[in-house]
Amino acid sequence: MFRILIYLLSIIIANVVTAKFAPMELGLFIIPYGTLFIGLTLVMRDMVQNRFGRKNTYILIGAALAISAITSHLLGDALWVVFASTLSFIISETVDTEIYTRFKLPFVKRVMFSGIISGFLDSSVFVIIGIGPLGLKFVPWELVPYAIAGQWIAKTLMQLVVAGGIRHFVIKLGIYEPNISDIQHKTPQIVREHDKGGAPI
């Protein structure tokens, strides 16, 4: 339950921080501070799937979607921004889940492959439809690539930091638990490593 709580809290915190603080500007790059917590959200979604499986993860994504939309609206975001945020959340979380499900790789690589793609889609949809030319027009077309790149890089770096930290923590304490999907398919490497107390992550 602890990882579910972190997953849901990271979504709420991302919305609160984004609403309360102006975006960070690094040259042409525009990075909302809440973006850093989206990187945490994507990693924790993978951790939830590790423990509870794909089907239950989609149920939690539905709950997270409702929480995200409600908190965004309560914080005063325009309805169009709420819509764009909800749409980007659905797309990114679904893509992250499906890629993570299909890639049989060590944990950190699996997180990064799924997170890089889903993070890019999340950033692209939100910037273009929410605050860009197709939405509130805060970001003109010429700055859209920089806005997307800034968010995407921040999310990717955060995912790497979080995933690496989890890997170190899990190995150090010897509390690795194989992915449910790996157990169901009886992947030989996972089973051998788990029997030896190792952690192929």
N, C-alpha and C positions, 0 to 999 in steps of 0.2 A: 504493500500500500504506500510505502514511503516514496517510491519512484513515481507513482501516480500523482501523489500530492505535489511533488516537485514539478512534474510535467504541467499540471493545471496552474500552479502558482506562477510558473515562468511565463505563461500566456497572459495572465492578469497583470503581472509586473511589466511585461513588454508594452501592453496597452497604456498603463498608467504613466510609465516613463516617457513614452512617445507623446502622450497628450500634455504632460506637464512641462517638458523641456524642449526648447528649440533644437532643431537638428544641428549636429556638429558639421562644420564646413572645413574641409581640408582641400584648399584650392578649389577646383571645380567639383570635387566629390562632396555629395550631400549624404550624411549618414545619421538617421534618427537614432538616438541612444537606445531606444527599445529594440533595435535590430540586434544588438548584442545578446539579448535574452531569447530572440528567435533561434539563434544558433544553439542555445541550451535546450530550447523546446524540441528541436529536431533530434538532438542526441537522446533526450529523455524519451521521446516517442519510440526510438529504437530499443531503448532499455525496457520500456513497457512491453514491447512486442517480444523481447527475449523471455520475459517472465510469463506473460499471459497469452501469447499467441496472436495470430493475425486477426481472427474474428473478434476477439475481445478488444483488440486495439482499435478496430473501426468503431466499436461502441463508445470507447473513450474519446475518439476523435470527434464523434457527434456531440458528446457532452462538452468537449473543449471548444467546439465551434460555437455552441450556444453561449458559453461563458465569454468567449472572445467578442461576439456580436453585442451582447448585453453590456459588458464593461465599456466597450468602445462607444456605444450610444450614451451610456450614463455619464461618460467623461466629456460629453459635449461634441463629439465628432459629428460632422455632417453625415446625413444618411447615405450620401453617395460614397463617402469614405468608408462607412461601415459596410456597405455593399462590396466595395472593392477589397477591403480587408477580409471579408468573409469568403469571397470568391478565391482570392489568392491563398487563403488558408486551406480551403477544400482541395484545390489543385496541388499545392505543395505537399500537404500531408498524405494525400492519396498516392502521389508519385513516389514520395519517400517510402511509404509502406510497401508498395509493389516492387520497387527496386531492391529494397532491403530484404524482402522475402525471397527474391530469385537469385541474388548473388551469394554464393557459398564461399565467403572469404573470411580472413581474420577480422575480428570485430572493428578495429580502427579503420581498416580499408573499406569495410562494408558500410560503416557510418559515413565515411568521406564520399564514396561513390554516390550513395543515395542522397546525401546532404548537399553535395555540390550542385546536382541537377535540380533538386527540389528547391534549394535556396535561390537559384537563379530564376526559376519560374515564379516563386513567391515575390521576389523583388521586381521582376519585369511586369507582372500583372498589376501589382499594387501601384507602381510608379506610373505606368501608362494609363491605366483605367481609373485609378484613384486620384492622384495628385498631378498627373500629367495632362497631355493634350486632349485625351478622351474623357477626362474627368474635370477636376476643379481648375485645371490650367495653371497651377502654381509652378510647374516645371515645363518650360517650352521644349519643343522637339530637339533642339540642338544640345540641350543639357540632359536629355533623357538617358543617353548612354552612361554619363558620369554618375547620375543618380542611381541607376541600376548597379553599376560597377561598385560604387561605394558601399551600398547595402550588401551586395553579394560577397565582396571581399571580407567585410566585417563578420558576416554570418559564417563563412567558411573558416576563418581564423578561430572564431569562438568554438565551432564544432571540433576543430583539431585540438584545442586546449582542453575542452571538456572530455572528449573521447579519450585522449591520452591520459588525463588525470584519472578517469574511471578505470582504465586498463591497469595503471600502476597500482591503484587502490585495491582492485580485485585480485591481482596477482600477489601483492604483498600479504593480504589477509587470507589468501587461499579460499576465497568464497565464490569462485567462478561457477556459474550455472549455465549449462549448454542451452542454446536456443531451443525453444519448443519444436520449431520446425526441423531442427537438426536431429532431435531425439526421435521424432516421428518417422523421419526418413532413415534413422539409424546410420548416419554418416560415420564411416569407419574412423576417420581421423578424430572427430569429436569424441566418440565413444572411447577410443584408446587414451586420448589425452585426459578425459574426465576420470577414467579408471585409475590413471596414474596421479591424479590430483593436479594435473597441469591445466593450463588455460590458453588454448590456441586462439587468443584474441590479439 
